[in-house]
Amino acid sequence: MQNKVVKFGGSSLADAAHFRRVAQIIKADPARRFVVASAPGKRFSGDEKVTDMLYRCYEMMRNREDITDFYQKITTRYTDIIEGLGLDFDISGELDYIKNAILHHSGRDFAASRGEYLNSLILAKYLGFDFVDAENVVYFKDDGSYDEETTDREMKKALANLKHAVIPGFYGIMPNGTIKTFSRGGSDITGSIVAKAAEADLYENWTDVSGCLMADPRIVKNPLPIKAVTYRELRELSYMGASVLHEEAVFPVRSAGIPINIKNTNDPLAPGTMIVANATEYDAKHIITGVAGKKGFSVITIEKDLMNSEIGFGRKVLDVLEDNEISFEHLPSGIDTMSIVIASSELEGRRERILSSMNRAVKPDSIVIDDGLALLAVVGRGMVKAKGTAARVFDAVSGQGINIRMIDQGSSELSIIIGVEENDLERALDAIYHEFVKD
């Protein structure tokens, strides 16, 4: 029998009705043995996610505000779920403990993690599954980085003798015993970690959309779904803002060769999107797999005559960034020019120091920082076999009167990345999508 790990997002576990739907999905396939749960999401437009409510409780405590009335709203969210499911399950002790822990400065990560913890307790009770607390099986190192070796070992031991289990997403434990969370959306990562440790045949990630889309539906009207995407393609799209799956969630399952299936809780029979290690076939009709973009970048442009013959020039420039603990995104360069694309947030409070350091290090003829850049990635494993793909991208953008400020294409030809002004991103993305996907 197949062994599947399934993760359900906050929108899939927002209230009792969603819990019942999730239970039907799990029970419909005996292979769905291990479940990773998120905190309750929004029930309707204007509603608040429980994780955001817990963050707010923590901030209220820090500001010496009374959290009693607001915390009662969180309590009500969970008691409504329990009552709606008809469960005989008292979690009042857990809720009181969490409130007191927040009041006694247990930490921001602890407060945020309790949304997943409580939801998983309820789901395990409703399903009749074992509950495995993430703080006993997900480990971080002293520097806050994820401890893969220890987690994999302890998770394997915990799941070895269990037929079914529910594991909270989003958090784990530090060596000093304090709770540590992944970044927002980190339940995707937990699901991937569990899938690897359980040696799953498939990791199903359930959300409120029927898989990955070829473009952001907030920019492109009714973009087509992606039937199959490779890990590498998804990594490119996720980095540029495609948000169906946390971009770090692919690494544990990728190393184990486990495919991911993005599924829709509200349409469980829809095939969704398969994320696989490798794929030779591609959609010859559209060529590209998807297009995504992100704002908030700056470009440091360095000019110097005979730069190409100066040994160590690039290393000296990058040493300045390393000394300031700044990572770069791209390095599009010419014979006498070098451009470094950096997230604008990385430069806050350090611009003058970086410019001065680079002037001392390489003595350029000129060096300037330009802000307001957006990066746009056109991704597709089929592009390497299709002639004229880059020309079509550039024609689509120029046809809208948009100036391309940067072009970067890797040797694998998996993606073409262009830079445009931030206020041109939406028009450029829409134009490229419709160049390859005709209505």
Secondary structure per residue as TSV (DSSP state, phi and psi in degrees):
chain	resnum	aa	ss	phi	psi
A	1	M	-	360.0	142.7
A	2	Q	-	-65.0	155.6
A	3	N	-	-121.4	114.1
A	4	K	E	-117.3	140.9
A	5	V	E	-106.4	132.7
A	6	V	E	-123.2	135.6
A	7	K	E	-118.8	134.3
A	8	F	E	-117.1	128.0
A	9	G	-	-77.7	175.6
A	10	G	G	-62.2	-34.4
A	11	S	G	-68.9	-23.2
A	12	S	G	-84.9	-11.9
A	13	L	G	-131.2	38.1
A	14	A	S	-78.9	-28.6
A	15	D	S	-156.1	-177.3
A	16	A	H	-62.5	-38.5
A	17	A	H	-62.1	-40.5
A	18	H	H	-68.8	-37.4
A	19	F	H	-58.0	-44.2
A	20	R	H	-63.5	-39.1
A	21	R	H	-65.2	-42.8
A	22	V	H	-62.3	-42.5
A	23	A	H	-61.8	-40.0
A	24	Q	H	-61.8	-41.2
A	25	I	H	-63.7	-45.8
A	26	I	H	-64.9	-46.3
A	27	K	H	-69.9	-20.8
A	28	A	T	-70.7	-16.4
A	29	D	-	-137.1	108.9
A	30	P	T	-59.5	-18.8
A	31	A	T	-72.8	-16.2
A	32	R	E	-80.0	86.5
A	33	R	E	-95.0	-38.9
A	34	F	E	-118.7	129.1
A	35	V	E	-118.8	131.2
A	36	V	E	-110.5	127.3
A	37	A	E	-115.4	143.7
A	38	S	-	-96.3	174.0
A	39	A	-	-75.8	158.5
A	40	P	-	-57.9	131.2
A	41	G	-	-93.5	-160.0
A	42	K	-	-73.4	135.7
A	43	R	S	-87.6	-23.3
A	44	F	S	-161.9	167.0
A	45	S	T	-60.2	131.3
A	46	G	T	92.8	-10.1
A	47	D	-	-74.2	169.7
A	48	E	-	-119.0	138.3
A	49	K	-	-70.2	143.0
A	50	V	H	-61.3	-37.0
A	51	T	H	-60.2	-41.5
A	52	D	H	-64.8	-36.2
A	53	M	H	-65.5	-39.0
A	54	L	H	-68.5	-40.1
A	55	Y	H	-58.8	-41.2
A	56	R	H	-66.7	-38.6
A	57	C	H	-57.0	-44.2
A	58	Y	H	-61.8	-44.6
A	59	E	H	-66.6	-37.7
A	60	M	H	-61.1	-42.2
A	61	M	H	-61.6	-42.9
A	62	R	H	-62.5	-32.5
A	63	N	T	-90.2	10.1
A	64	R	T	61.8	31.8
A	65	E	-	-92.2	153.9
A	66	D	-	-75.2	121.1
A	67	I	-	-96.2	1.0
A	68	T	H	-55.7	-54.5
A	69	D	H	-66.3	-40.5
A	70	F	H	-69.9	-39.4
A	71	Y	H	-64.1	-29.2
A	72	Q	H	-62.2	-30.6
A	73	K	H	-64.7	-37.1
A	74	I	H	-68.0	-45.0
A	75	T	H	-55.8	-43.8
A	76	T	H	-63.8	-37.1
A	77	R	H	-56.2	-44.5
A	78	Y	H	-77.5	-39.8
A	79	T	H	-67.0	-32.4
A	80	D	H	-64.3	-39.1
A	81	I	H	-64.3	-47.7
A	82	I	H	-61.5	-46.2
A	83	E	H	-66.3	-38.8
A	84	G	H	-64.9	-27.9
A	85	L	T	-88.4	-7.0
A	86	G	T	69.2	29.6
A	87	L	-	-87.2	141.7
A	88	D	-	-93.8	85.2
A	89	F	-	-148.5	113.6
A	90	D	-	-101.0	113.2
A	91	I	-	-113.2	19.1
A	92	S	H	-61.0	-36.2
A	93	G	H	-63.6	-42.3
A	94	E	H	-63.0	-44.1
A	95	L	H	-64.2	-40.7
A	96	D	H	-65.8	-41.6
A	97	Y	H	-61.7	-43.9
A	98	I	H	-63.8	-43.2
A	99	K	H	-60.1	-46.8
A	100	N	H	-64.9	-37.0
A	101	A	H	-64.9	-41.3
A	102	I	H	-62.7	-44.3
A	103	L	H	-63.9	-26.3
A	104	H	T	-101.2	29.0
A	105	H	T	60.6	48.8
A	106	S	-	-72.5	-16.3
A	107	G	-	115.7	153.2
A	108	R	H	-64.8	-42.6
A	109	D	H	-65.1	-39.9
A	110	F	H	-59.4	-48.3
A	111	A	H	-57.9	-48.2
A	112	A	H	-65.0	-35.2
A	113	S	H	-71.4	-18.1
A	114	R	H	-71.2	-17.9
A	115	G	H	-63.0	-47.1
A	116	E	H	-67.7	-40.7
A	117	Y	H	-58.4	-51.6
A	118	L	H	-67.1	-42.2
A	119	N	H	-62.4	-37.0
A	120	S	H	-71.0	-36.3
A	121	L	H	-59.1	-46.0
A	122	I	H	-66.3	-44.2
A	123	L	H	-63.8	-41.8
A	124	A	H	-61.7	-42.3
A	125	K	H	-63.0	-43.9
A	126	Y	H	-66.9	-37.9
A	127	L	H	-82.6	-20.5
A	128	G	T	77.5	27.2
A	129	F	-	-97.9	160.9
A	130	D	E	-69.5	152.2
A	131	F	E	-109.2	127.1
A	132	V	-	-118.2	111.4
A	133	D	-	-70.2	131.0
A	134	A	G	-60.7	-26.9
A	135	E	G	-69.1	-12.6
A	136	N	G	-96.4	-5.7
A	137	V	T	-137.8	-8.6
A	138	V	-	-118.5	121.4
A	139	Y	B	-121.1	145.6
A	140	F	B	-119.2	158.0
A	141	K	-	-89.5	174.1
A	142	D	T	-58.2	-32.3
A	143	D	T	-84.4	3.7
A	144	G	S	90.5	-3.7
A	145	S	-	-80.8	155.7
A	146	Y	B	-68.9	133.8
A	147	D	-	-97.7	91.0
A	148	E	H	-66.4	-43.7
A	149	E	H	-63.1	-49.7
A	150	T	H	-65.9	-42.4
A	151	T	H	-61.1	-46.4
A	152	D	H	-61.8	-40.9
A	153	R	H	-66.3	-48.4
A	154	E	H	-73.0	-34.8
A	155	M	H	-65.8	-42.9
A	156	K	H	-58.6	-44.1
A	157	K	H	-64.1	-41.3
A	158	A	H	-68.2	-34.4
A	159	L	H	-91.7	-14.2
A	160	A	T	-54.9	-39.8
A	161	N	T	-107.7	15.9
A	162	L	-	-107.6	135.0
A	163	K	S	-81.2	-40.0
A	164	H	S	-140.5	147.7
A	165	A	E	-158.3	153.7
A	166	V	E	-113.9	130.9
A	167	I	E	-123.7	127.2
A	168	P	E	-65.8	141.4
A	169	G	-	-87.4	175.2
A	170	F	S	87.5	-22.5
A	171	Y	E	-141.1	167.3
A	172	G	E	-155.1	-153.9
A	173	I	E	-129.0	142.5
A	174	M	-	-87.6	162.4
A	175	P	T	-58.2	-26.9
A	176	N	T	-86.3	4.4
A	177	G	S	90.5	2.3
A	178	T	-	-89.6	153.0
A	179	I	E	-74.5	139.9
A	180	K	E	-130.7	133.8
A	181	T	E	-104.4	154.3
A	182	F	-	-73.9	176.8
A	183	S	S	-68.4	166.5
A	184	R	T	-54.3	140.7
A	185	G	T	85.0	8.5
A	186	G	T	-69.4	-9.0
A	187	S	H	-62.8	-28.9
A	188	D	H	-59.1	-40.4
A	189	I	H	-66.2	-45.3
A	190	T	H	-58.1	-43.4
A	191	G	H	-58.3	-41.4
A	192	S	H	-66.7	-39.5
A	193	I	H	-62.9	-44.9
A	194	V	H	-63.6	-42.5
A	195	A	H	-59.1	-41.7
A	196	K	H	-66.0	-47.4
A	197	A	H	-66.2	-34.2
A	198	A	T	-82.5	-2.3
A	199	E	T	51.8	49.4
A	200	A	-	-68.7	151.4
A	201	D	S	-80.7	-24.8
A	202	L	E	-155.4	140.7
A	203	Y	E	-110.4	111.4
A	204	E	E	-95.1	123.4
A	205	N	E	-111.0	106.3
A	206	W	E	-94.8	130.6
A	207	T	E	-140.6	-158.1
A	208	D	S	-108.1	15.3
A	209	V	S	-130.2	155.3
A	210	S	S	-86.5	62.9
A	211	G	S	95.0	-171.6
A	212	C	-	-79.5	146.6
A	213	L	B	-108.6	156.5
A	214	M	S	-70.2	-16.5
A	215	A	S	-158.0	166.9
A	216	D	-	-68.5	119.1
A	217	P	T	-66.5	-13.2
A	218	R	T	-77.1	-16.3
A	219	I	T	-109.6	-45.1
A	220	V	S	-106.2	130.2
A	221	K	S	-74.2	124.1
A	222	N	S	49.8	57.8
A	223	P	-	-65.8	151.7
A	224	L	-	-71.7	150.0
A	225	P	B	-75.0	156.2
A	226	I	-	-97.8	122.1
A	227	K	S	-74.0	-43.1
A	228	A	E	-146.3	137.9
A	229	V	E	-141.1	143.3
A	230	T	E	-83.9	161.8
A	231	Y	H	-55.2	-42.1
A	232	R	H	-65.9	-41.4
A	233	E	H	-64.4	-42.6
A	234	L	H	-64.2	-38.8
A	235	R	H	-59.0	-44.4
A	236	E	H	-62.5	-46.3
A	237	L	H	-69.6	-41.1
A	238	S	H	-64.1	-41.4
A	239	Y	H	-60.0	-35.2
A	240	M	T	-89.4	13.5
A	241	G	T	113.7	-10.8
A	242	A	-	-64.4	124.7
A	243	S	-	-117.1	18.4
A	244	V	S	-66.6	-35.1
A	245	L	S	-134.5	135.6
A	246	H	-	-56.5	130.4
A	247	E	G	-62.7	-26.0
A	248	E	G	-81.9	-8.3
A	249	A	G	-73.1	-15.4
A	250	V	H	-78.9	-23.4
A	251	F	H	-66.7	-47.3
A	252	P	H	-60.6	-44.2
A	253	V	H	-76.0	-30.1
A	254	R	H	-62.7	-42.6
A	255	S	H	-65.9	-25.9
A	256	A	H	-96.9	-2.0
A	257	G	T	69.7	29.5
A	258	I	-	-95.9	124.8
A	259	P	-	-74.4	155.2
A	260	I	E	-114.7	137.7
A	261	N	E	-118.5	112.4
A	262	I	E	-80.9	119.7
A	263	K	E	-124.8	160.1
A	264	N	E	-107.1	117.0
A	265	T	T	-59.4	-33.1
A	266	N	T	-82.9	-9.0
A	267	D	S	-144.1	68.4
A	268	P	T	-63.8	-19.6
A	269	L	T	-86.1	-12.1
A	270	A	S	-65.2	140.5
A	271	P	-	-66.6	-25.9
A	272	G	-	70.2	-157.5
A	273	T	E	-116.4	130.7
A	274	M	E	-93.4	129.5
A	275	I	E	-109.7	119.0
A	276	V	E	-128.0	163.5
A	277	A	S	-67.8	-46.5
A	278	N	-	-142.7	149.9
A	279	A	-	-152.9	129.9
A	280	T	-	-92.1	-31.2
A	281	E	-	-79.6	156.0
A	282	Y	-	-152.9	166.9
A	283	D	-	-79.3	97.1
A	284	A	T	-64.4	-22.8
A	285	K	T	-69.7	-36.9
A	286	H	T	-107.7	-19.9
A	287	I	-	69.5	-54.3
A	288	I	-	-85.8	152.7
A	289	T	S	-85.9	-39.8
A	290	G	E	-173.2	171.2
A	291	V	E	-138.7	135.6
A	292	A	E	-147.2	157.3
A	293	G	E	-147.2	161.9
A	294	K	E	-150.1	141.0
A	295	K	E	-96.7	174.3
A	296	G	E	96.0	36.3
A	297	F	E	-119.3	155.0
A	298	S	E	-126.6	156.5
A	299	V	E	-123.9	123.7
A	300	I	E	-93.4	118.4
A	301	T	E	-111.3	121.8
A	302	I	E	-114.1	130.0
A	303	E	E	-121.7	137.1
A	304	K	-	-161.3	129.1
A	305	D	T	-61.4	138.8
A	306	L	T	61.6	28.2
A	307	M	G	-56.2	-38.4
A	308	N	G	-64.7	-22.4
A	309	S	G	-97.5	0.2
A	310	E	S	-91.5	109.4
A	311	I	T	-65.5	131.8
A	312	G	T	83.5	6.6
A	313	F	H	-59.5	-52.1
A	314	G	H	-62.8	-39.3
A	315	R	H	-62.2	-40.9
A	316	K	H	-64.0	-39.6
A	317	V	H	-63.7	-46.5
A	318	L	H	-69.8	-27.4
A	319	D	H	-61.9	-36.6
A	320	V	H	-63.0	-43.5
A	321	L	H	-63.8	-42.2
A	322	E	H	-63.5	-41.0
A	323	D	H	-61.7	-28.5
A	324	N	T	-97.8	9.1
A	325	E	T	55.4	47.2
A	326	I	-	-116.7	131.1
A	327	S	-	-97.9	149.9
A	328	F	-	-107.0	160.1
A	329	E	S	-98.0	-46.9
A	330	H	B	-147.3	157.4
A	331	L	-	-131.8	64.9
A	332	P	-	-72.7	125.9
A	333	S	B	-139.5	160.7
A	334	G	-	-121.2	-167.9
A	335	I	S	-66.5	-44.4
A	336	D	S	-115.7	15.5
A	337	T	E	-134.6	149.9
A	338	M	E	-138.5	125.1
A	339	S	E	-114.6	137.8
A	340	I	E	-124.0	118.0
A	341	V	E	-93.0	126.5
A	342	I	E	-134.7	146.0
A	343	A	E	-61.3	128.7
A	344	S	G	-56.8	-33.3
A	345	S	G	-62.2	-26.8
A	346	E	G	-69.0	-21.8
A	347	L	G	-91.6	-8.3
A	348	E	T	-59.1	124.5
A	349	G	T	76.3	2.8
A	350	R	T	-130.2	6.4
A	351	R	H	-58.9	-54.5
A	352	E	H	-64.1	-38.9
A	353	R	H	-62.4	-41.7
A	354	I	H	-68.2	-44.6
A	355	L	H	-61.5	-43.1
A	356	S	H	-64.1	-41.9
A	357	S	H	-65.3	-40.7
A	358	M	H	-69.5	-36.6
A	359	N	H	-61.3	-42.3
A	360	R	H	-68.8	-37.0
A	361	A	H	-73.4	-42.0
A	362	V	H	-125.6	-4.0
A	363	K	-	46.3	62.4
A	364	P	-	-73.7	161.9
A	365	D	S	-70.8	-35.8
A	366	S	E	-154.9	153.4
A	367	I	E	-150.2	126.8
A	368	V	E	-138.1	156.2
A	369	I	E	-116.9	123.7
A	370	D	E	-110.5	131.8
A	371	D	E	-103.7	180.0
A	372	G	E	77.6	28.9
A	373	L	E	-96.7	139.9
A	374	A	E	-115.4	140.3
A	375	L	E	-105.8	141.0
A	376	L	E	-132.3	126.6
A	377	A	E	-111.6	127.9
A	378	V	E	-103.8	117.3
A	379	V	E	-120.1	139.5
A	380	G	-	175.9	127.6
A	381	R	T	-69.1	-16.1
A	382	G	T	-83.5	-9.2
A	383	M	G	-68.0	-30.2
A	384	V	G	-65.0	-24.0
A	385	K	G	-99.6	0.0
A	386	A	S	-112.3	124.4
A	387	K	T	-77.1	141.9
A	388	G	T	80.5	13.1
A	389	T	H	-63.6	-45.9
A	390	A	H	-61.4	-41.3
A	391	A	H	-61.9	-38.3
A	392	R	H	-66.2	-38.7
A	393	V	H	-62.4	-49.3
A	394	F	H	-66.0	-39.1
A	395	D	H	-64.1	-40.1
A	396	A	H	-63.2	-41.3
A	397	V	H	-72.0	-47.7
A	398	S	H	-65.3	-28.0
A	399	G	T	-63.6	-20.5
A	400	Q	T	-95.5	7.6
A	401	G	T	71.4	26.7
A	402	I	-	-101.0	132.1
A	403	N	-	-85.5	131.8
A	404	I	-	-90.8	119.8
A	405	R	-	-92.8	-18.0
A	406	M	E	-155.1	143.7
A	407	I	E	-132.4	133.6
A	408	D	E	-147.0	124.7
A	409	Q	E	-134.0	126.3
A	410	G	-	-73.5	163.6
A	411	S	T	-66.4	-22.7
A	412	S	T	-76.1	-15.0
A	413	E	-	58.5	27.2
A	414	L	S	-77.3	-28.2
A	415	S	E	-146.1	153.0
A	416	I	E	-118.9	124.3
A	417	I	E	-113.4	129.2
A	418	I	E	-124.1	153.8
A	419	G	E	-113.0	134.0
A	420	V	E	-134.9	168.3
A	421	E	E	-61.5	145.9
A	422	E	G	-56.1	-39.4
A	423	N	G	-75.7	-1.9
A	424	D	G	-101.9	-4.9
A	425	L	H	-58.6	-50.5
A	426	E	H	-60.9	-45.0
A	427	R	H	-65.4	-38.7
A	428	A	H	-66.0	-43.3
A	429	L	H	-63.9	-45.1
A	430	D	H	-62.3	-41.3
A	431	A	H	-64.8	-41.9
A	432	I	H	-66.6	-44.9
A	433	Y	H	-55.7	-48.7
A	434	H	H	-76.5	-12.9
A	435	E	H	-68.8	-37.4
A	436	F	H	-99.1	-20.5
A	437	V	S	-120.2	103.0
A	438	K	-	-84.5	136.9
A	439	D	-	-67.8	360.0
